Amino acid sequence: MTTPDLGAGDAQWVRDALRCPVTRTPLREGTGPDGEPELHNTSPDQPLAYPVRNGVPVLLPDEARPLG
């Protein structure tokens, strides 16, 4: 799996600090059905994916898509 480029030196501590705005669970790197990078939350009850556009995670509830 390819790690999304989150810019700003791609500091690990920044990625570790990110949380899902809906479930407050940590986010992990993933890939969407179209092959584009995403961040997936770790919630077993409400799994969601957020797009990464131009290296910037879009952590808006309206932008989230449910994971199957």
All heavy atoms as a GROMACS GRO file, in nm:
protein
  511
    1MET      N    1   0.084  -0.117   0.000
    1MET     CA    2   0.000   0.000   0.000
    1MET      C    3   0.089   0.124   0.000
    1MET      O    4   0.185   0.131   0.074
    1MET     CB    5  -0.090  -0.002   0.123
    1MET     CG    6  -0.180   0.117   0.134
    1MET     SD    7  -0.288   0.118   0.279
    1MET     CE    8  -0.350  -0.046   0.282
    2THR      N    9   0.055   0.220  -0.081
    2THR     CA   10   0.132   0.343  -0.091
    2THR      C   11   0.084   0.442   0.014
    2THR      O   12  -0.035   0.461   0.033
    2THR     CB   13   0.114   0.406  -0.230
    2THR    OG1   14   0.154   0.311  -0.327
    2THR    CG2   15   0.195   0.532  -0.244
    3THR      N   16   0.178   0.505   0.083
    3THR     CA   17   0.144   0.605   0.182
    3THR      C   18   0.112   0.736   0.112
    3THR      O   19   0.189   0.782   0.030
    3THR     CB   20   0.262   0.627   0.279
    3THR    OG1   21   0.293   0.503   0.341
    3THR    CG2   22   0.229   0.730   0.385
    4PRO      N   23  -0.006   0.798   0.143
    4PRO     CA   24  -0.038   0.924   0.079
    4PRO      C   25   0.062   1.032   0.117
    4PRO      O   26   0.111   1.034   0.230
    4PRO     CB   27  -0.176   0.960   0.134
    4PRO     CG   28  -0.226   0.844   0.207
    4PRO     CD   29  -0.110   0.752   0.233
    5ASP      N   30   0.094   1.118   0.023
    5ASP     CA   31   0.182   1.231   0.050
    5ASP      C   32   0.098   1.341   0.114
    5ASP      O   33   0.016   1.403   0.050
    5ASP     CB   34   0.244   1.280  -0.081
    5ASP     CG   35   0.331   1.402  -0.061
    5ASP    OD1   36   0.365   1.432   0.055
    5ASP    OD2   37   0.363   1.468  -0.160
    6LEU      N   38   0.119   1.362   0.244
    6LEU     CA   39   0.042   1.463   0.316
    6LEU      C   40   0.114   1.597   0.322
    6LEU      O   41   0.071   1.686   0.392
    6LEU     CB   42   0.009   1.414   0.458
    6LEU     CG   43  -0.070   1.284   0.464
    6LEU    CD1   44  -0.098   1.247   0.608
    6LEU    CD2   45  -0.198   1.293   0.386
    7GLY      N   46   0.222   1.610   0.248
    7GLY     CA   47   0.293   1.737   0.238
    7GLY      C   48   0.362   1.776   0.367
    7GLY      O   49   0.373   1.700   0.461
    8ALA      N   50   0.411   1.900   0.372
    8ALA     CA   51   0.477   1.959   0.489
    8ALA      C   52   0.582   1.865   0.548
    8ALA      O   53   0.590   1.847   0.668
    8ALA     CB   54   0.375   1.999   0.595
    9GLY      N   55   0.661   1.803   0.461
    9GLY     CA   56   0.764   1.713   0.512
    9GLY      C   57   0.708   1.577   0.551
    9GLY      O   58   0.780   1.490   0.592
   10ASP      N   59   0.576   1.562   0.540
   10ASP     CA   60   0.511   1.434   0.568
   10ASP      C   61   0.551   1.379   0.704
   10ASP      O   62   0.582   1.261   0.718
   10ASP     CB   63   0.543   1.336   0.455
   10ASP     CG   64   0.435   1.232   0.438
   10ASP    OD1   65   0.321   1.260   0.472
   10ASP    OD2   66   0.469   1.123   0.391
   11ALA      N   67   0.553   1.463   0.805
   11ALA     CA   68   0.595   1.425   0.939
   11ALA      C   69   0.502   1.317   0.997
   11ALA      O   70   0.380   1.332   0.994
   11ALA     CB   71   0.598   1.547   1.030
   12GLN      N   72   0.562   1.210   1.048
   12GLN     CA   73   0.484   1.100   1.105
   12GLN      C   74   0.397   1.147   1.221
   12GLN      O   75   0.284   1.103   1.236
   12GLN     CB   76   0.579   0.989   1.151
   12GLN     CG   77   0.507   0.867   1.207
   12GLN     CD   78   0.426   0.792   1.104
   12GLN    OE1   79   0.472   0.773   0.993
   12GLN    NE2   80   0.307   0.751   1.140
   13TRP      N   81   0.447   1.238   1.302
   13TRP     CA   82   0.369   1.282   1.417
   13TRP      C   83   0.242   1.354   1.374
   13TRP      O   84   0.140   1.348   1.444
   13TRP     CB   85   0.453   1.370   1.510
   13TRP     CG   86   0.486   1.506   1.456
   13TRP    CD1   87   0.596   1.541   1.384
   13TRP    CD2   88   0.407   1.624   1.467
   13TRP    NE1   89   0.589   1.674   1.350
   13TRP    CE2   90   0.475   1.728   1.400
   13TRP    CE3   91   0.286   1.653   1.528
   13TRP    CZ2   92   0.425   1.857   1.392
   13TRP    CZ3   93   0.236   1.782   1.520
   13TRP    CH2   94   0.306   1.883   1.452
   14VAL      N   95   0.243   1.419   1.259
   14VAL     CA   96   0.123   1.485   1.210
   14VAL      C   97   0.019   1.380   1.173
   14VAL      O   98  -0.098   1.390   1.211
   14VAL     CB   99   0.153   1.576   1.088
   14VAL    CG1  100   0.026   1.631   1.027
   14VAL    CG2  101   0.246   1.688   1.129
   15ARG      N  102   0.061   1.277   1.100
   15ARG     CA  103  -0.032   1.170   1.063
   15ARG      C  104  -0.086   1.100   1.187
   15ARG      O  105  -0.203   1.066   1.194
   15ARG     CB  106   0.037   1.069   0.970
   15ARG     CG  107   0.059   1.125   0.832
   15ARG     CD  108   0.082   1.017   0.728
   15ARG     NE  109   0.175   0.914   0.769
   15ARG     CZ  110   0.303   0.911   0.737
   15ARG    NH1  111   0.355   1.009   0.666
   15ARG    NH2  112   0.380   0.813   0.776
   16ASP      N  113  -0.001   1.079   1.286
   16ASP     CA  114  -0.045   1.012   1.408
   16ASP      C  115  -0.145   1.095   1.487
   16ASP      O  116  -0.227   1.040   1.561
   16ASP     CB  117   0.075   0.980   1.498
   16ASP     CG  118   0.164   0.872   1.439
   16ASP    OD1  119   0.119   0.800   1.346
   16ASP    OD2  120   0.279   0.860   1.486
   17ALA      N  121  -0.141   1.227   1.472
   17ALA     CA  122  -0.231   1.315   1.547
   17ALA      C  123  -0.369   1.328   1.482
   17ALA      O  124  -0.464   1.368   1.548
   17ALA     CB  125  -0.168   1.454   1.561
   18LEU      N  126  -0.380   1.294   1.354
   18LEU     CA  127  -0.508   1.308   1.284
   18LEU      C  128  -0.611   1.210   1.339
   18LEU      O  129  -0.579   1.095   1.368
   18LEU     CB  130  -0.490   1.285   1.134
   18LEU     CG  131  -0.406   1.386   1.060
   18LEU    CD1  132  -0.392   1.345   0.913
   18LEU    CD2  133  -0.466   1.525   1.069
   19ARG      N  134  -0.735   1.257   1.351
   19ARG     CA  135  -0.846   1.174   1.399
   19ARG      C  136  -0.967   1.195   1.310
   19ARG      O  137  -0.985   1.301   1.250
   19ARG     CB  138  -0.885   1.213   1.543
   19ARG     CG  139  -0.779   1.187   1.647
   19ARG     CD  140  -0.766   1.037   1.671
   19ARG     NE  141  -0.670   1.004   1.774
   19ARG     CZ  142  -0.544   0.968   1.750
   19ARG    NH1  143  -0.497   0.968   1.629
   19ARG    NH2  144  -0.465   0.935   1.848
   20CYS      N  145  -1.051   1.094   1.303
   20CYS     CA  146  -1.176   1.105   1.229
   20CYS      C  147  -1.265   1.207   1.299
   20CYS      O  148  -1.286   1.199   1.421
   20CYS     CB  149  -1.244   0.968   1.227
   20CYS     SG  150  -1.411   0.970   1.159
   21PRO      N  151  -1.319   1.304   1.226
   21PRO     CA  152  -1.403   1.405   1.290
   21PRO      C  153  -1.538   1.350   1.335
   21PRO      O  154  -1.606   1.413   1.416
   21PRO     CB  155  -1.420   1.512   1.181
   21PRO     CG  156  -1.399   1.439   1.053
   21PRO     CD  157  -1.301   1.330   1.083
   22VAL      N  158  -1.577   1.234   1.287
   22VAL     CA  159  -1.707   1.176   1.323
   22VAL      C  160  -1.694   1.083   1.443
   22VAL      O  161  -1.768   1.095   1.541
   22VAL     CB  162  -1.768   1.101   1.203
   22VAL    CG1  163  -1.896   1.029   1.241
   22VAL    CG2  164  -1.792   1.196   1.087
   23THR      N  165  -1.598   0.991   1.436
   23THR     CA  166  -1.585   0.889   1.541
   23THR      C  167  -1.472   0.915   1.639
   23THR      O  168  -1.461   0.846   1.740
   23THR     CB  169  -1.562   0.751   1.478
   23THR    OG1  170  -1.435   0.752   1.409
   23THR    CG2  171  -1.673   0.714   1.382
   24ARG      N  172  -1.384   1.009   1.606
   24ARG     CA  173  -1.267   1.044   1.688
   24ARG      C  174  -1.165   0.931   1.696
   24ARG      O  175  -1.080   0.929   1.786
   24ARG     CB  176  -1.307   1.085   1.830
   24ARG     CG  177  -1.410   1.194   1.838
   24ARG     CD  178  -1.345   1.330   1.829
   24ARG     NE  179  -1.443   1.433   1.859
   24ARG     CZ  180  -1.480   1.525   1.775
   24ARG    NH1  181  -1.428   1.528   1.655
   24ARG    NH2  182  -1.567   1.616   1.807
   25THR      N  183  -1.172   0.836   1.604
   25THR     CA  184  -1.075   0.726   1.602
   25THR      C  185  -0.955   0.765   1.516
   25THR      O  186  -0.965   0.852   1.430
   25THR     CB  187  -1.140   0.597   1.547
   25THR    OG1  188  -1.195   0.624   1.420
   25THR    CG2  189  -1.248   0.546   1.641
   26PRO      N  190  -0.840   0.699   1.538
   26PRO     CA  191  -0.722   0.726   1.454
   26PRO      C  192  -0.750   0.696   1.307
   26PRO      O  193  -0.840   0.617   1.274
   26PRO     CB  194  -0.616   0.631   1.510
   26PRO     CG  195  -0.662   0.598   1.647
   26PRO     CD  196  -0.811   0.601   1.643
   27LEU      N  197  -0.670   0.756   1.221
   27LEU     CA  198  -0.681   0.736   1.077
   27LEU      C  199  -0.558   0.662   1.027
   27LEU      O  200  -0.447   0.684   1.075
   27LEU     CB  201  -0.694   0.871   1.005
   27LEU     CG  202  -0.820   0.949   1.039
   27LEU    CD1  203  -0.806   1.093   0.993
   27LEU    CD2  204  -0.941   0.884   0.976
   28ARG      N  205  -0.581   0.575   0.929
   28ARG     CA  206  -0.473   0.498   0.867
   28ARG      C  207  -0.476   0.521   0.717
   28ARG      O  208  -0.583   0.546   0.659
   28ARG     CB  209  -0.491   0.348   0.895
   28ARG     CG  210  -0.491   0.313   1.042
   28ARG     CD  211  -0.352   0.332   1.102
   28ARG     NE  212  -0.355   0.305   1.245
   28ARG     CZ  213  -0.329   0.395   1.338
   28ARG    NH1  214  -0.300   0.519   1.304
   28ARG    NH2  215  -0.332   0.364   1.465
   29GLU      N  216  -0.360   0.508   0.654
   29GLU     CA  217  -0.352   0.526   0.509
   29GLU      C  218  -0.427   0.414   0.439
   29GLU      O  219  -0.429   0.301   0.483
   29GLU     CB  220  -0.206   0.525   0.463
   29GLU     CG  221  -0.125   0.643   0.510
   29GLU     CD  222  -0.060   0.620   0.646
   29GLU    OE1  223  -0.071   0.508   0.700
   29GLU    OE2  224   0.001   0.714   0.698
   30GLY      N  225  -0.492   0.451   0.329
   30GLY     CA  226  -0.563   0.354   0.248
   30GLY      C  227  -0.570   0.401   0.104
   30GLY      O  228  -0.519   0.507   0.069
   31THR      N  229  -0.635   0.321   0.023
   31THR     CA  230  -0.653   0.352  -0.118
   31THR      C  231  -0.800   0.334  -0.153
   31THR      O  232  -0.861   0.234  -0.115
   31THR     CB  233  -0.567   0.258  -0.205
   31THR    OG1  234  -0.431   0.270  -0.164
   31THR    CG2  235  -0.578   0.294  -0.352
   32GLY      N  236  -0.855   0.431  -0.225
   32GLY     CA  237  -0.995   0.425  -0.264
   32GLY      C  238  -1.018   0.334  -0.383
   32GLY      O  239  -0.923   0.285  -0.444
   33PRO      N  240  -1.144   0.311  -0.418
   33PRO     CA  241  -1.176   0.225  -0.532
   33PRO      C  242  -1.119   0.276  -0.664
   33PRO      O  243  -1.096   0.198  -0.756
   33PRO     CB  244  -1.328   0.223  -0.536
   33PRO     CG  245  -1.377   0.311  -0.428
   33PRO     CD  246  -1.261   0.364  -0.352
   34ASP      N  247  -1.093   0.406  -0.670
   34ASP     CA  248  -1.037   0.465  -0.792
   34ASP      C  249  -0.884   0.468  -0.791
   34ASP      O  250  -0.821   0.522  -0.881
   34ASP     CB  251  -1.092   0.606  -0.812
   34ASP     CG  252  -1.063   0.698  -0.694
   34ASP    OD1  253  -1.003   0.652  -0.594
   34ASP    OD2  254  -1.102   0.815  -0.701
   35GLY      N  255  -0.824   0.410  -0.686
   35GLY     CA  256  -0.679   0.405  -0.675
   35GLY      C  257  -0.618   0.528  -0.612
   35GLY      O  258  -0.497   0.536  -0.595
   36GLU      N  259  -0.700   0.626  -0.577
   36GLU     CA  260  -0.650   0.749  -0.515
   36GLU      C  261  -0.628   0.727  -0.365
   36GLU      O  262  -0.698   0.645  -0.302
   36GLU     CB  263  -0.750   0.862  -0.537
   36GLU     CG  264  -0.763   0.906  -0.682
   36GLU     CD  265  -0.633   0.962  -0.737
   36GLU    OE1  266  -0.568   1.042  -0.668
   36GLU    OE2  267  -0.596   0.922  -0.849
   37PRO      N  268  -0.536   0.802  -0.304
   37PRO     CA  269  -0.511   0.787  -0.161
   37PRO      C  270  -0.630   0.834  -0.077
   37PRO      O  271  -0.702   0.927  -0.114
   37PRO     CB  272  -0.389   0.874  -0.136
   37PRO     CG  273  -0.383   0.969  -0.248
   37PRO     CD  274  -0.450   0.904  -0.365
   38GLU      N  275  -0.648   0.767   0.034
   38GLU     CA  276  -0.752   0.802   0.130
   38GLU      C  277  -0.697   0.779   0.270
   38GLU      O  278  -0.595   0.713   0.288
   38GLU     CB  279  -0.874   0.710   0.116
   38GLU     CG  280  -0.952   0.722  -0.009
   38GLU     CD  281  -1.074   0.632  -0.009
   38GLU    OE1  282  -1.070   0.521   0.048
   38GLU    OE2  283  -1.173   0.674  -0.068
   39LEU      N  284  -0.768   0.831   0.367
   39LEU     CA  285  -0.743   0.798   0.506
   39LEU      C  286  -0.867   0.726   0.557
   39LEU      O  287  -0.980   0.773   0.538
   39LEU     CB  288  -0.716   0.924   0.588
   39LEU     CG  289  -0.587   0.997   0.556
   39LEU    CD1  290  -0.574   1.123   0.640
   39LEU    CD2  291  -0.466   0.907   0.579
   40HIS      N  292  -0.846   0.610   0.620
   40HIS     CA  293  -0.956   0.529   0.672
   40HIS      C  294  -0.954   0.536   0.824
   40HIS      O  295  -0.849   0.523   0.885
   40HIS     CB  296  -0.940   0.383   0.630
   40HIS     CG  297  -0.945   0.363   0.483
   40HIS    ND1  298  -0.921   0.242   0.426
   40HIS    CD2  299  -0.971   0.448   0.380
   40HIS    CE1  300  -0.933   0.250   0.294
   40HIS    NE2  301  -0.962   0.377   0.264
   41ASN      N  302  -1.072   0.557   0.883
   41ASN     CA  303  -1.075   0.554   1.029
   41ASN      C  304  -1.068   0.410   1.076
   41ASN      O  305  -1.077   0.315   0.997
   41ASN     CB  306  -1.197   0.629   1.085
   41ASN     CG  307  -1.328   0.555   1.069
   41ASN    OD1  308  -1.333   0.440   1.028
   41ASN    ND2  309  -1.437   0.620   1.102
   42THR      N  310  -1.048   0.391   1.205
   42THR     CA  311  -1.031   0.258   1.262
   42THR      C  312  -1.153   0.214   1.341
   42THR      O  313  -1.145   0.119   1.418
   42THR     CB  314  -0.905   0.253   1.349
   42THR    OG1  315  -0.915   0.354   1.450
   42THR    CG2  316  -0.779   0.275   1.267
   43SER      N  317  -1.266   0.277   1.320
   43SER     CA  318  -1.388   0.244   1.393
   43SER      C  319  -1.450   0.115   1.340
   43SER      O  320  -1.480   0.105   1.221
   43SER     CB  321  -1.490   0.357   1.380
   43SER     OG  322  -1.616   0.318   1.432
   44PRO      N  323  -1.471   0.015   1.426
   44PRO     CA  324  -1.537  -0.106   1.380
   44PRO      C  325  -1.687  -0.086   1.357
   44PRO      O  326  -1.749  -0.158   1.280
   44PRO     CB  327  -1.511  -0.207   1.492
   44PRO     CG  328  -1.487  -0.124   1.613
   44PRO     CD  329  -1.428   0.006   1.565
   45ASP      N  330  -1.745   0.013   1.425
   45ASP     CA  331  -1.889   0.036   1.416
   45ASP      C  332  -1.931   0.130   1.304
   45ASP      O  333  -2.042   0.121   1.254
   45ASP     CB  334  -1.942   0.093   1.549
   45ASP     CG  335  -1.918  -0.002   1.665
   45ASP    OD1  336  -1.932  -0.125   1.645
   45ASP    OD2  337  -1.882   0.046   1.773
   46GLN      N  338  -1.844   0.223   1.268
   46GLN     CA  339  -1.876   0.322   1.164
   46GLN      C  340  -1.752   0.349   1.079
   46GLN      O  341  -1.695   0.458   1.083
   46GLN     CB  342  -1.928   0.451   1.228
   46GLN     CG  343  -1.989   0.546   1.130
   46GLN     CD  344  -2.046   0.670   1.200
   46GLN    OE1  345  -2.029   0.692   1.319
   46GLN    NE2  346  -2.114   0.752   1.124
   47PRO      N  347  -1.709   0.250   0.998
   47PRO     CA  348  -1.588   0.270   0.917
   47PRO      C  349  -1.612   0.372   0.805
   47PRO      O  350  -1.709   0.362   0.731
   47PRO     CB  351  -1.558   0.132   0.861
   47PRO     CG  352  -1.685   0.056   0.871
   47PRO     CD  353  -1.766   0.118   0.982
   48LEU      N  354  -1.523   0.471   0.798
   48LEU     CA  355  -1.534   0.579   0.700
   48LEU      C  356  -1.400   0.602   0.632
   48LEU      O  357  -1.295   0.575   0.690
   48LEU     CB  358  -1.578   0.710   0.768
   48LEU     CG  359  -1.714   0.708   0.837
   48LEU    CD1  360  -1.731   0.835   0.921
   48LEU    CD2  361  -1.826   0.695   0.737
   49ALA      N  362  -1.406   0.655   0.511
   49ALA     CA  363  -1.286   0.690   0.435
   49ALA      C  364  -1.294   0.837   0.396
   49ALA      O  365  -1.400   0.888   0.360
   49ALA     CB  366  -1.276   0.605   0.310
   50TYR      N  367  -1.180   0.905   0.405
   50TYR     CA  368  -1.170   1.047   0.370
   50TYR      C  369  -1.071   1.062   0.255
   50TYR      O  370  -0.964   1.002   0.257
   50TYR     CB  371  -1.122   1.129   0.490
   50TYR     CG  372  -1.221   1.128   0.602
   50TYR    CD1  373  -1.217   1.031   0.701
   50TYR    CD2  374  -1.323   1.223   0.607
   50TYR    CE1  375  -1.310   1.029   0.803
   50TYR    CE2  376  -1.416   1.221   0.709
   50TYR     CZ  377  -1.409   1.124   0.807
   50TYR     OH  378  -1.503   1.121   0.908
   51PRO      N  379  -1.103   1.146   0.157
   51PRO     CA  380  -1.011   1.165   0.044
   51PRO      C  381  -0.888   1.246   0.084
   51PRO      O  382  -0.890   1.323   0.181
   51PRO     CB  383  -1.095   1.244  -0.057
   51PRO     CG  384  -1.196   1.316   0.025
   51PRO     CD  385  -1.225   1.227   0.144
   52VAL      N  386  -0.780   1.223   0.009
   52VAL     CA  387  -0.659   1.305   0.019
   52VAL      C  388  -0.644   1.370  -0.117
   52VAL      O  389  -0.624   1.301  -0.217
   52VAL     CB  390  -0.536   1.220   0.055
   52VAL    CG1  391  -0.410   1.306   0.056
   52VAL    CG2  392  -0.555   1.151   0.189
   53ARG      N  393  -0.658   1.501  -0.122
   53ARG     CA  394  -0.652   1.574  -0.249
   53ARG      C  395  -0.529   1.665  -0.252
   53ARG      O  396  -0.514   1.749  -0.163
   53ARG     CB  397  -0.778   1.657  -0.269
   53ARG     CG  398  -0.902   1.571  -0.283
   53ARG     CD  399  -1.024   1.651  -0.322
   53ARG     NE  400  -1.141   1.565  -0.319
   53ARG     CZ  401  -1.250   1.590  -0.248
   53ARG    NH1  402  -1.260   1.700  -0.177
   53ARG    NH2  403  -1.350   1.504  -0.251
   54ASN      N  404  -0.447   1.647  -0.352
   54ASN     CA  405  -0.324   1.725  -0.366
   54ASN      C  406  -0.240   1.720  -0.239
   54ASN      O  407  -0.182   1.820  -0.197
   54ASN     CB  408  -0.356   1.871  -0.403
   54ASN     CG  409  -0.426   1.883  -0.535
   54ASN    OD1  410  -0.390   1.814  -0.631
   54ASN    ND2  411  -0.526   1.966  -0.543
   55GLY      N  412  -0.239   1.603  -0.175
   55GLY     CA  413  -0.161   1.584  -0.054
   55GLY      C  414  -0.226   1.634   0.073
   55GLY      O  415  -0.166   1.625   0.180
   56VAL      N  416  -0.349   1.685   0.065
   56VAL     CA  417  -0.418   1.741   0.181
   56VAL      C  418  -0.537   1.653   0.218
   56VAL      O  419  -0.628   1.633   0.137
   56VAL     CB  420  -0.467   1.885   0.151
   56VAL    CG1  421  -0.541   1.942   0.271
   56VAL    CG2  422  -0.351   1.974   0.113
   57PRO      N  423  -0.539   1.599   0.341
   57PRO     CA  424  -0.654   1.520   0.384
   57PRO      C  425  -0.778   1.610   0.397
   57PRO      O  426  -0.770   1.718   0.455
   57PRO     CB  427  -0.615   1.466   0.521
   57PRO     CG  428  -0.470   1.490   0.534
   57PRO     CD  429  -0.434   1.602   0.442
   58VAL      N  430  -0.888   1.566   0.341
   58VAL     CA  431  -1.014   1.641   0.348
   58VAL      C  432  -1.098   1.574   0.457
   58VAL      O  433  -1.173   1.480   0.431
   58VAL     CB  434  -1.087   1.642   0.212
   58VAL    CG1  435  -1.214   1.725   0.221
   58VAL    CG2  436  -0.995   1.697   0.103
   59LEU      N  437  -1.083   1.623   0.579
   59LEU     CA  438  -1.147   1.561   0.695
   59LEU      C  439  -1.279   1.631   0.728
   59LEU      O  440  -1.300   1.680   0.840
   59LEU     CB  441  -1.052   1.562   0.814
   59LEU     CG  442  -0.922   1.487   0.793
   59LEU    CD1  443  -0.834   1.495   0.916
   59LEU    CD2  444  -0.949   1.343   0.755
   60LEU      N  445  -1.368   1.634   0.632
   60LEU     CA  446  -1.501   1.691   0.650
   60LEU      C  447  -1.602   1.578   0.651
   60LEU      O  448  -1.599   1.491   0.563
   60LEU     CB  449  -1.534   1.789   0.537
   60LEU     CG  450  -1.440   1.908   0.522
   60LEU    CD1  451  -1.471   1.984   0.393
   60LEU    CD2  452  -1.453   1.998   0.643
   61PRO      N  453  -1.694   1.576   0.749
   61PRO     CA  454  -1.793   1.468   0.754
   61PRO      C  455  -1.869   1.449   0.623
   61PRO      O  456  -1.897   1.336   0.583
   61PRO     CB  457  -1.885   1.509   0.868
   61PRO     CG  458  -1.798   1.589   0.959
   61PRO     CD  459  -1.705   1.664   0.865
   62ASP      N  460  -1.899   1.557   0.554
   62ASP     CA  461  -1.973   1.547   0.426
   62ASP      C  462  -1.890   1.483   0.316
   62ASP      O  463  -1.946   1.439   0.214
   62ASP     CB  464  -2.022   1.684   0.381
   62ASP     CG  465  -2.131   1.741   0.468
   62ASP    OD1  466  -2.191   1.663   0.546
   62ASP    OD2  467  -2.157   1.861   0.460
   63GLU      N  468  -1.759   1.480   0.329
   63GLU     CA  469  -1.670   1.422   0.228
   63GLU      C  470  -1.642   1.275   0.254
   63GLU      O  471  -1.583   1.207   0.170
   63GLU     CB  472  -1.537   1.499   0.223
   63GLU     CG  473  -1.551   1.641   0.172
   63GLU     CD  474  -1.568   1.646   0.020
   63GLU    OE1  475  -1.525   1.553  -0.050
   63GLU    OE2  476  -1.626   1.744  -0.028
   64ALA      N  477  -1.680   1.226   0.371
   64ALA     CA  478  -1.652   1.087   0.406
   64ALA      C  479  -1.741   0.992   0.327
   64ALA      O  480  -1.854   1.025   0.295
   64ALA     CB  481  -1.675   1.064   0.556
   65ARG      N  482  -1.686   0.876   0.296
   65ARG     CA  483  -1.768   0.771   0.234
   65ARG      C  484  -1.760   0.649   0.324
   65ARG      O  485  -1.657   0.620   0.386
   65ARG     CB  486  -1.721   0.741   0.093
   65ARG     CG  487  -1.592   0.669   0.082
   65ARG     CD  488  -1.562   0.625  -0.064
   65ARG     NE  489  -1.436   0.553  -0.064
   65ARG     CZ  490  -1.423   0.425  -0.034
   65ARG    NH1  491  -1.528   0.353  -0.006
   65ARG    NH2  492  -1.305   0.369  -0.034
   66PRO      N  493  -1.872   0.578   0.336
   66PRO     CA  494  -1.872   0.457   0.418
   66PRO      C  495  -1.784   0.349   0.356
   66PRO      O  496  -1.778   0.335   0.234
   66PRO     CB  497  -2.017   0.411   0.419
   66PRO     CG  498  -2.096   0.521   0.357
   66PRO     CD  499  -2.001   0.608   0.280
   67LEU      N  500  -1.714   0.276   0.442
   67LEU     CA  501  -1.637   0.162   0.396
   67LEU      C  502  -1.723   0.037   0.411
   67LEU      O  503  -1.788   0.018   0.514
   67LEU     CB  504  -1.508   0.148   0.478
   67LEU     CG  505  -1.402   0.253   0.452
   67LEU    CD1  506  -1.290   0.242   0.555
   67LEU    CD2  507  -1.346   0.239   0.312
   68GLY      N  508  -1.719  -0.047   0.309
   68GLY     CA  509  -1.803  -0.165   0.299
   68GLY      C  510  -1.788  -0.263   0.406
   68GLY      O  511  -1.849  -0.350   0.441
   0.00000   0.00000   0.00000
